[in-house]
Amino acid sequence: MTESNKESAQPSFATLGLAPDVLQAIVEIGYESPSPIQAEAIPHLLEGRDILGQAQTGTGKTAAFALPLLSRIDLNLKKPQVLVLAPTRELAIQVSEAFQHYANKLKGFHVVPIYGGQDYRQQLRALDRGVHVVVGTPGRVMDHMRRGSLKLNTLRCLVLDEADEMLRMGFIDDVEWVLEQIPREHQTALFSATMPNQIRKISETYLNNPALVSIKVKTTTAETVRQRYWMVSGMHKLDALTRILEVEETDGIIIFSRTKTMTVELAEKLSARGFAADALNGDIPQKMREQIVNKLKGGQLDVLVATDVAARGLDVPRISHVINYDVPYDTESYVHRIGRTGRAGREGDAILFIAPREKRMLHSIEKATRQRITQMDLPTREQINTHRVNRFKQQITDALGKEEHLDFYRQIIESYRMEQDIPSLEIAAALASMSQGDSLLPMKRESRKEKTRSEKPRKERTSRDSRSSKEGRNSDRKEHRKGGKSAQSETHKKNSSNKPRDMVPEGYERYRIAIGNTHNIQAEQIVATIADTAGLFHDDVGAVSMQSSHSTVDLPAGMPRDVFRALRKSWVSGQKLEIEHIKSETSESRPPRSKKHHTDEPQSKKRNKRKGPAKGGKAGNTPPKKRAKARKPKQDK
């Protein structure tokens, strides 16, 4: 077949049989030709057949069911005719917006998303006004059905979107309950990225002779997404992220972090550095989450720091970069994360921050995506400085193109120049300093040391702690050789009260790790491993005291169990961390021990005391049972 014949064989939206108003809407949107899933699914859905579709996220399956179902909507019947079940709130909102977008030429059309976290009254008002399409999460749909506020006796089609995700999230029983309540005579469309046994069982039970539509892709990620990774190698991750954001040509950015706390913390730090950033996680109220997403879509927000709650269903066309600040727990999460960019044929960038110990995960991701992830070099100081200067020059050029206010400012500056007798160049430099602040200043060679704990002070602190611990051990040995209880008591007092390293800072707890000087591992390596594993900034890791066979490190109090377990399994240069919590030994952080437990006598003497004296000893040394017997009064005969 020739190239021209191939092109003529490629279907267009005009040949699929869509309603004229729907066709006009997608032409105005700018769609040129249907994607493979759309080309195969639309004809079957227009015919009223059930469909079982298998396609990855980002392949255009929302339009694959929305366009044909809109073409069959009866606008005069203001009752639910289509119900779409989605696993997450974000996906429900996205699908609802897609229906509204494709139906902008259908007069009187109404769609409503219903999901948990949104006010019931708002949803009830929308349902009472009359709707044609309902998009919701299974739990909230069930609630409305039980209340009687959602009546589905006029339902014509049910769509199960991301069915495998609903199975993974535990919604599959709710889905089956909905399937059992709706009218028997209806059309069903089930879409899933994978086909586990339970999904196949549902399709066999509830779908009537479905048409099978399976879109095989060569890779599980879009080929339009350029994937790169940066090897975390001691530099503060925030500093590395800032460098990337300064130099990369970006539009909208999503940064994924593992924890809710980190999303807020990182968004605040980026905002302080001049980026328009905000956090998105499960603790943020739904209404506020919607506002944040709308800001991202509208351009008022450039950087969104999110947990995996935003990995599915968030479709913002201007997302140019996805940055995995923390490595995801599995390859599927990675695929869904980077699926937020490079959608519908657009180009995108995905950057992965990965530590040396996580290289196995990198290989797993490459195997799952069947794509090579290339290593990237961080922008140098010179590149960043050049970029800052060029950006400032461009701002000047853009300002010169706006003539409406320049005359007014020229008069002010000329007047100031004549009054103060200061050259125009000096005035321009002062104005630049006023407008740019520190953002334009060249990055200094020592900037990293100013922002994080520098290596030199840490080494000095480590060697100082190491020397003091050795001196303490030598002193203990000398005093022990002298013998005597008083010598040991003096040693105990000196070790417990006068050493600053024994003071645990407020808000911190001390931990012991199975790495010491004998392992030839630097404190900086320990700090980097702990910070990256626990999701901390390097500055959050307290002092490391290196000793011969082990070390101690101060970490923020209240460490979560899952983080502690991850640290227990961590390795540093071939040595397992084996971290253990140490209860504070200082008098400032815990009450003094009682005399019963606080003794300097050898353990052997303690054991001898407990045994008691020989037969015939003094009454004062009588064992507890015998003393009790001696105190018992004699009975009168």
C-alpha positions in Angstrom: 0.0 0.0 0.0 1.4 3.4 -0.9 1.7 6.3 1.5 -1.3 8.2 0.0 -3.4 5.1 0.3 -2.4 4.7 4.0 -3.4 8.3 4.6 -6.8 7.8 2.9 -7.4 4.7 5.0 -6.8 6.7 8.2 -10.3 7.5 9.6 -11.4 11.0 10.5 -14.0 12.2 13.0 -16.3 13.2 10.1 -16.5 9.6 9.0 -17.3 8.1 12.4 -21.0 9.1 12.4 -20.9 11.6 15.3 -23.8 14.1 15.7 -23.2 17.4 13.8 -23.1 19.5 17.0 -20.6 17.2 18.6 -18.5 17.2 15.4 -18.5 21.0 15.3 -17.3 21.2 18.9 -14.3 18.9 18.4 -13.4 20.7 15.2 -13.3 24.0 17.1 -11.3 22.4 19.9 -8.7 21.5 17.3 -8.9 17.7 17.1 -7.7 16.6 13.7 -8.0 12.8 13.7 -9.1 10.2 16.2 -6.6 8.2 18.3 -6.6 4.4 17.8 -8.9 3.8 20.9 -11.3 6.5 19.6 -11.4 5.1 16.0 -12.3 1.6 17.2 -14.6 2.4 20.2 -16.8 5.2 18.8 -18.6 3.1 16.0 -19.5 0.4 18.5 -20.8 2.8 21.1 -22.8 4.7 18.5 -24.5 1.3 17.6 -25.4 0.8 21.2 -23.2 -2.2 21.8 -21.4 -3.0 25.0 -17.7 -2.5 24.9 -14.7 -3.9 26.7 -11.8 -1.6 26.2 -8.2 -2.0 27.2 -6.0 1.0 26.9 -3.3 2.8 29.0 -3.9 6.3 30.5 -3.3 9.2 28.2 -4.5 7.4 25.0 -7.7 9.5 24.7 -10.3 7.0 26.0 -12.4 9.8 27.7 -13.3 11.2 24.3 -13.7 7.6 23.0 -16.8 7.2 25.2 -17.9 10.8 25.7 -18.2 11.7 22.0 -20.5 8.9 20.9 -22.6 9.0 24.1 -23.2 12.8 23.6 -24.3 12.1 20.1 -27.1 9.8 21.5 -28.2 12.1 24.3 -31.9 13.2 24.3 -31.7 16.9 25.4 -35.4 17.1 26.0 -35.2 14.4 28.7 -33.6 16.1 31.6 -32.9 12.9 33.6 -29.7 10.9 34.0 -29.1 9.0 30.8 -25.3 8.3 31.2 -23.6 7.4 34.5 -19.8 7.3 34.6 -18.0 5.7 37.6 -14.5 6.9 38.2 -12.1 5.8 41.0 -10.9 9.3 42.1 -12.4 12.7 42.6 -9.8 14.2 40.2 -10.7 11.8 37.5 -14.5 12.4 38.0 -13.9 16.2 37.7 -11.8 15.7 34.6 -14.3 13.5 32.9 -17.1 15.9 33.8 -15.2 18.8 32.3 -14.5 16.8 29.2 -18.2 16.1 28.7 -19.0 19.8 29.1 -16.2 20.8 26.7 -17.4 18.4 24.0 -21.0 19.4 24.5 -20.5 23.2 24.2 -22.7 23.2 21.1 -25.5 21.2 22.7 -28.0 23.7 24.1 -29.4 22.9 27.5 -27.0 20.1 28.2 -26.1 19.5 31.9 -23.5 17.3 33.5 -22.7 17.0 37.2 -19.8 15.4 39.0 -20.6 13.9 42.4 -17.9 12.8 44.8 -17.0 12.6 48.4 -15.6 15.7 50.1 -18.0 18.0 48.3 -21.1 19.6 49.9 -24.2 17.4 49.5 -26.4 20.4 49.1 -24.6 21.6 46.0 -24.9 18.1 44.4 -28.6 17.9 45.4 -29.4 21.2 43.8 -27.6 20.2 40.6 -29.5 16.9 40.5 -32.8 18.6 41.2 -32.3 21.0 38.2 -32.1 18.0 35.9 -29.0 16.5 34.4 -28.2 14.3 31.4 -24.8 12.9 32.5 -23.7 12.0 36.0 -20.0 11.4 36.7 -19.1 10.2 40.2 -17.1 8.0 42.5 -18.7 4.8 43.6 -19.3 5.6 47.2 -21.0 9.0 46.7 -23.1 7.5 43.8 -24.3 4.8 46.2 -25.2 7.4 48.8 -27.4 9.4 46.4 -29.0 6.2 45.1 -30.0 5.2 48.6 -31.2 8.7 49.4 -33.4 8.6 46.3 -31.7 11.8 45.0 -30.2 9.9 42.1 -32.8 8.0 40.2 -31.5 5.8 37.3 -34.7 4.4 35.8 -34.0 6.4 32.6 -30.3 5.3 32.4 -29.2 4.3 28.9 -25.4 3.8 29.4 -23.0 3.0 32.3 -19.3 3.6 31.8 -16.7 2.1 34.2 -13.6 4.1 33.8 -10.2 2.9 35.1 -11.8 -0.4 36.3 -8.5 -1.9 37.4 -7.8 1.1 39.6 -11.3 0.8 41.2 -10.4 -2.8 41.9 -7.1 -1.8 43.5 -8.7 0.8 45.7 -11.3 -1.6 47.0 -14.4 -0.1 45.1 -15.2 -3.2 43.1 -18.0 -4.4 45.5 -19.6 -0.9 45.3 -19.4 -1.1 41.5 -21.2 -4.5 41.5 -23.9 -3.1 43.9 -24.5 -0.2 41.4 -24.6 -2.7 38.5 -27.3 -4.7 40.3 -29.5 -1.7 41.0 -29.7 -0.1 37.5 -32.1 -1.2 34.8 -31.3 -4.4 32.9 -31.7 -2.8 29.6 -28.7 -0.5 29.3 -25.4 -0.2 27.5 -22.2 -0.8 29.4 -18.7 0.4 28.5 -15.8 -0.9 30.6 -12.3 0.5 30.2 -9.3 -0.7 32.0 -5.5 -0.5 31.6 -5.1 -4.1 32.7 -7.5 -7.1 32.8 -7.1 -9.0 36.1 -9.4 -11.9 36.7 -12.0 -10.1 38.8 -12.4 -7.4 36.0 -12.9 -10.2 33.4 -15.5 -11.8 35.7 -17.5 -8.6 35.9 -17.3 -8.2 32.1 -18.6 -11.8 31.7 -21.4 -11.3 34.2 -22.7 -7.8 33.4 -21.7 -7.1 29.7 -23.8 -8.4 26.9 -21.7 -9.8 24.0 -19.2 -6.9 24.3 -17.0 -5.6 21.4 -13.4 -6.1 22.4 -11.2 -3.1 21.8 -7.5 -3.5 22.8 -4.9 -0.9 22.1 -1.4 -2.4 22.2 1.3 0.1 22.8 5.0 -0.5 22.4 5.8 1.2 25.7 3.7 2.0 28.8 4.7 5.6 28.6 4.2 8.2 25.8 7.1 8.4 23.3 6.7 12.1 23.4 8.0 12.3 27.0 11.7 12.7 27.4 12.8 10.8 30.5 15.9 11.8 32.4 17.3 11.1 35.9 19.6 12.9 38.2 21.7 10.8 40.6 21.4 12.2 44.1 25.0 12.6 45.1 25.3 14.6 48.3 24.0 18.0 47.1 20.8 19.2 48.7 17.9 18.0 46.6 16.2 21.4 46.9 19.3 23.1 45.5 19.4 20.7 42.6 15.6 21.3 42.0 16.1 25.0 42.0 18.9 24.8 39.4 16.7 22.7 37.1 13.7 25.1 37.4 15.9 28.1 36.7 17.5 26.8 33.5 14.9 24.4 32.0 12.3 25.9 29.6 9.2 25.1 31.5 5.5 25.9 31.5 3.4 24.1 34.1 5.3 21.7 36.5 4.1 18.9 38.8 6.6 17.8 41.4 5.8 14.4 43.1 6.7 13.7 46.7 5.9 10.7 48.9 4.5 12.5 52.0 1.9 15.1 52.6 4.2 17.0 54.9 6.9 17.2 52.3 4.5 18.7 49.7 3.7 21.6 52.0 7.3 22.1 53.1 8.7 21.9 49.6 6.0 24.3 48.2 6.8 26.8 50.9 10.5 26.7 50.2 10.0 27.0 46.4 7.7 30.0 47.0 10.4 31.6 49.2 12.8 31.2 46.3 10.5 33.1 43.9 8.5 30.3 42.2 4.7 30.4 42.0 4.2 27.1 43.9 1.5 25.4 45.9 0.9 21.9 47.5 -1.8 19.3 46.6 -2.4 16.4 48.9 -5.2 14.4 50.5 -5.4 16.6 53.6 -6.3 19.7 51.6 -10.1 20.3 51.5 -11.7 19.4 48.2 -12.9 22.9 47.4 -9.4 24.3 47.9 -7.9 21.4 45.8 -10.2 22.4 42.9 -9.1 26.1 43.3 -5.4 25.0 43.1 -6.0 23.0 40.0 -7.8 25.8 38.4 -5.0 28.2 39.2 -2.6 25.7 37.6 -4.7 25.5 34.5 -5.1 29.3 34.3 -1.4 30.1 34.7 -1.6 31.8 38.1 0.3 28.8 39.4 3.4 27.3 37.8 4.6 24.6 40.2 2.3 22.0 41.9 3.9 19.8 44.6 1.7 16.8 45.0 1.5 13.3 46.4 0.2 10.4 44.2 -3.3 11.6 44.8 -2.8 13.7 41.7 -1.1 11.0 39.7 -4.4 9.9 38.1 -7.1 12.0 36.5 -5.3 15.3 36.6 -5.2 16.6 33.0 -3.7 20.1 32.6 -2.5 20.7 29.0 0.2 23.2 30.0 2.1 20.6 32.1 5.5 20.5 30.4 7.5 18.8 33.2 6.9 16.1 35.8 9.7 15.9 38.4 9.8 12.9 40.7 11.4 14.5 43.8 11.0 11.2 45.6 11.2 7.8 43.8 7.7 6.2 43.6 7.1 2.9 45.4 6.4 1.0 42.2 6.7 1.3 38.4 3.0 1.7 37.9 3.0 4.8 40.0 5.9 6.2 37.9 4.0 5.5 34.7 0.9 7.3 35.9 3.0 10.2 37.3 4.8 11.0 34.1 1.5 10.4 32.2 0.5 13.9 33.4 2.8 15.4 30.7 3.2 14.6 27.0 -0.5 13.9 26.7 -2.4 13.8 23.4 0.7 14.0 21.3 2.3 16.9 23.1 5.9 16.9 24.1 6.9 16.6 27.8 9.8 16.1 30.1 10.1 13.7 33.1 12.9 14.0 35.5 13.6 11.4 38.3 15.7 12.1 41.4 17.3 8.8 42.4 19.8 7.9 45.0 22.6 5.3 44.3 21.0 2.7 46.5 17.8 3.0 44.4 19.4 2.1 41.1 17.6 -1.2 41.1 14.3 0.7 41.0 15.7 2.7 38.0 16.3 -0.5 36.1 12.8 -1.8 37.0 11.3 1.4 35.6 13.3 1.1 32.4 12.2 -2.5 32.0 8.6 -1.6 32.6 8.5 1.3 30.2 10.8 -0.3 27.7 12.6 3.0 27.4 16.0 4.2 28.3 16.2 6.9 30.9 19.2 9.0 30.3 21.3 10.6 33.1 21.3 14.4 33.2 23.9 16.8 34.3 22.9 19.6 36.7 23.2 23.1 35.3 26.5 24.7 36.3 27.0 28.0 38.0 28.0 29.6 34.8 24.9 28.4 33.0 22.6 29.6 35.7 24.3 33.0 35.8 24.1 33.4 32.0 20.4 32.4 32.1 19.7 34.9 34.8 21.3 37.7 32.8 19.6 36.7 29.6 16.3 36.6 31.3 16.8 40.1 32.7 17.8 41.4 29.3 14.6 40.0 27.8 12.6 41.6 30.5 14.2 45.0 29.6 13.4 44.3 25.9 9.8 43.5 26.7 9.4 46.6 28.9 10.8 48.8 26.1 8.1 47.5 23.8 5.4 48.9 26.1 5.3 52.6 25.2 2.3 53.7 27.3 4.1 54.4 30.5 7.7 54.9 29.5 7.4 58.7 28.9 6.1 59.2 32.5 9.1 57.3 34.0 11.6 59.1 31.7 10.5 62.4 33.1 10.9 61.2 36.7 14.3 59.8 36.0 15.5 62.8 34.1 14.3 65.1 36.9 16.1 62.9 39.5 19.3 62.9 37.5 19.3 66.7 37.3 18.5 67.2 40.9 21.0 64.7 42.3 23.6 65.0 39.5 23.9 61.2 39.2 24.6 59.5 35.9 21.7 57.7 34.2 23.6 54.4 34.3 23.9 54.6 38.1 20.1 55.3 38.4 19.3 52.3 36.0 21.5 50.0 38.2 19.7 51.1 41.3 16.3 50.5 39.8 17.4 47.1 38.6 18.5 46.2 42.1 15.2 47.5 43.5 13.2 45.4 41.0 15.2 42.2 41.0 16.5 42.0 44.6 18.9 39.0 45.0 17.3 36.9 42.2 19.6 38.3 39.5 22.8 38.2 41.6 25.4 35.7 40.2 25.5 32.3 42.0 28.5 32.3 44.2 30.9 29.3 44.5 30.0 29.0 48.2 26.2 29.2 47.8 25.7 25.5 48.5 27.7 25.8 51.7 25.6 28.7 52.8 22.3 26.9 52.2 23.3 23.5 53.7 25.6 22.3 56.2 29.1 22.7 54.7 31.4 19.7 54.6 34.2 21.4 56.5 32.3 22.2 59.7 30.7 18.7 59.6 34.1 17.1 59.3 35.5 19.3 62.0 32.6 18.5 64.2 32.9 14.8 63.5 36.6 14.6 64.2 36.1 16.7 67.3 33.4 14.3 68.6 35.5 11.4 67.6 38.6 12.7 69.5 36.5 13.5 72.6 35.0 10.1 72.5 38.4 8.5 72.3 39.7 10.7 75.1 36.7 9.7 77.2 37.3 6.0 76.6 41.1 6.3 77.4 40.2 8.2 80.6 37.7 5.4 81.5 40.4 2.8 81.0 42.9 4.8 83.2 40.4 5.3 86.0 39.3 1.7 85.8 42.9 0.5 86.2 43.3 2.7 89.3 40.4 0.8 90.7 38.0 1.8 93.5 34.5 3.0 93.6 35.4 6.7 93.9 37.4 6.7 90.7 34.5 5.1 88.8 32.1 7.6 90.2 34.3 10.5 89.1 34.4 9.1 85.6 30.7 8.8 85.5 30.2 12.4 86.6 32.6 13.7 84.0 30.9 11.7 81.1 27.3 12.5 82.1 27.5 16.2 82.8 30.3 18.1 81.0 30.1 16.8 77.4 28.1 19.0 75.0 27.7 16.1 72.5 25.5 14.3 75.1 22.9 17.1 74.9 20.1 16.1 72.6 18.6 19.3 71.0 15.0 20.1 71.7 12.7 18.5 69.3 15.3 15.8 68.4 15.9 12.2 69.4 19.2 10.3 69.4 19.7 7.1 67.3 22.5 4.6 67.1 23.8 3.3 63.8 26.1 0.3 63.1 28.6 2.4 61.2 31.8 3.8 62.7 35.3 5.0 61.9 36.5 1.4 61.2 34.1 1.3 58.2 35.9 4.2 56.4 32.5 6.0 55.8 32.2 9.7 56.0 29.6 11.5 58.1 28.4 13.3 54.9 27.5 9.9 53.3 25.5 9.0 56.4 23.6 12.3 56.4 22.8 12.0 52.6 21.5 8.5 53.0 19.3 9.3 56.1 18.0 12.5 54.5 17.1 10.9 51.2 15.5 7.8 52.8 13.5 9.7 55.4 12.5 12.5 53.1 14.3 15.1 55.2 16.4 18.1 54.2 20.1 17.8 55.0 19.8 20.6 57.5 17.2 18.6 59.4 19.7 15.9 60.2 21.5 16.7 63.5 25.1 16.1 64.6 26.7 12.8 63.7 29.1 11.5 66.4 31.5 8.9 64.8 33.0 6.3 67.1 35.0 3.2 66.4 32.4 0.6 65.6 29.2 2.7 65.7 27.9 6.2 65.6 25.1 8.3 66.9 22.9 10.8 65.0 20.2 13.2 66.2 17.0 13.1 64.1 13.7 15.0 64.4 11.4 13.6 67.1 8.3 11.5 66.1 9.8 9.5 63.3 7.0 7.5 61.5 7.2 3.7 61.7 7.4 3.2 58.0 10.3 5.7 57.7 12.1 3.9 60.6 11.7 0.5 58.9 13.1 2.0 55.6 16.1 3.4 57.5 16.7 0.0 59.2 17.0 -1.6 55.7 19.2 1.2 54.3 22.9 0.7 53.3 25.7 3.2 53.1 28.7 2.2 51.0 28.1 -1.5 51.6 27.4 -1.2 55.3 23.9 -1.7 56.7 22.6 1.3 58.8 20.7 -0.8 61.4 19.4 2.2 63.1 18.2 2.0 66.7 16.5 4.5 69.0 18.5 5.6 72.1 16.6 6.9 75.1 18.1 10.2 76.2 20.8 9.7 78.9 21.1 13.4 79.9 19.8 14.8 83.2 18.2 17.6 81.3 16.0 15.4 79.1 15.0 12.7 81.7 14.6 12.5 85.5 17.6 11.3 87.4 17.8 7.6 88.2 17.0 6.4 91.6 19.8 5.0 93.9 18.4 1.6 93.5 19.3 1.5 89.8 22.2 4.0 89.9 25.3 2.3 91.3 28.9 2.2 90.2 29.7 -1.2 91.8 30.6 -4.1 89.5 27.9 -6.5 88.5 29.4 -9.4 90.4 29.0 -7.5 93.7 25.4 -6.8 92.9 24.7 -10.5 92.4 26.5 -11.3 95.7 24.4 -8.8 97.6 21.2 -10.3 96.2 22.3 -13.8 97.4 22.6 -12.5 101.0 25.1 -13.3 103.7 26.3 -16.7 104.9 24.4 -18.5 107.6 24.5 -16.7 110.8 25.0 -13.3 109.3 23.6 -10.0 110.6 19.9 -9.5 110.6 20.3 -6.4 108.5 21.6 -8.5 105.7 18.9 -11.1 105.9 17.2 -11.8 102.6 13.7 -10.3 102.1 11.8 -13.5 102.9 13.8 -14.1 106.1 13.4 -10.5 107.2 9.6 -10.8 106.8 9.6 -13.9 108.8 11.7 -12.3 111.6 9.4 -9.4 111.8 6.3 -11.6 112.2 5.1 -11.5 115.9 5.1 -14.6 117.9 1.7 -16.2 118.5 0.6 -16.7 122.1 0.1 -20.2 123.1 
